[in-house]
Amino acid sequence: MARSKSLRGLGAKYGGTLRKRYSNVHRTLKAKKECPSCSNMRLRRVSAGIWKCASCGYTVAGGAYDVSTKAQR
């Protein structure tokens, strides 16, 4: 079984469920995101919950791993 690049550092001792969760979070974090101001795909995470556009400099607060947060039940 081939491992994806996002799972580097997680061995077998952590279990499949945790590796799947980590993979989903890492994929969401590293995906390209659209700036709400200029519509460029250059929105990057500066720190946890702070996102900044590289082209226009627009800064927005959002979730830790994604700009938009899901509603909690």
Secondary structure by P-SEA (a helix, b strand, c coil): cccccccccccccccaaaaaaaaaaaaaaacbbbbccccccccccccccbbbbcccbbbbbbccccccccccc
